[in-house]
Amino acid sequence: MAKRSTTIEAAEDACNPSILRAPLDTEHAGELARGFQALADPVRLRVLSMLADAPRGKVCVCDFVGPLGKSQPTVSHHLKILAEAGLVHGERRGKWVWYSLDRTRLTELRAAIGS
């Protein structure tokens, strides 16, 4: 009987991601949820894609308007949501803000759903 129990436990270990072995506390779950909620929008995913592909790692807010086909206030709204979720950082240069990815935060979200 012990052998069968060990086999079942091994099968369960193979199926369960590591996050299930260490339950999230309320605060950490809330942090992760804010990040995933920010990702749940096609425009914001496109913004992240553009930032990830930026040759210098930063993109001016004005450079998102044309490719996204959105007004500057709409683009700023999406960038604000991404910034509040910790996924991007803005740096003011004169009247424009330049944005970059927070790769550490993206790695944290990826790890939360990885095994």
QUIPE-V946562 format. One record per backbone hydrogen bond with DSSP energy under -0.5 kcal/mol. NH is the residue of the N-H (numbers start at 1). CO is the residue of the C=O. If there is no record, write none. Layout:
# QUIPE-V946562
NH/CO  NH/CO
This chain:
# QUIPE-V946562
5/1  6/2  7/3  8/4  9/5  10/6  11/7  12/8  13/9  14/10  15/11  16/12  20/17  21/18  22/18  29/25  30/26  31/27  32/28  33/29  34/30  35/31  36/32  37/33  38/34  39/35  40/36  40/37  41/39  45/41  46/42  47/43  48/44  49/45  50/46  51/47  52/48  53/49  54/50  54/51  57/54  59/99  61/97  63/60  64/61  65/61  66/62  67/63  68/64  69/65  69/66  70/65  75/71  76/72  77/73  78/74  79/75  80/76  81/77  82/78  83/79  84/80  85/81  86/83  87/82  88/82  89/100  91/98  93/96  96/93  98/91  99/59  100/89  102/87  103/101  106/102  107/103  108/104  109/105  110/106  111/107  112/108  113/109  113/110  114/110
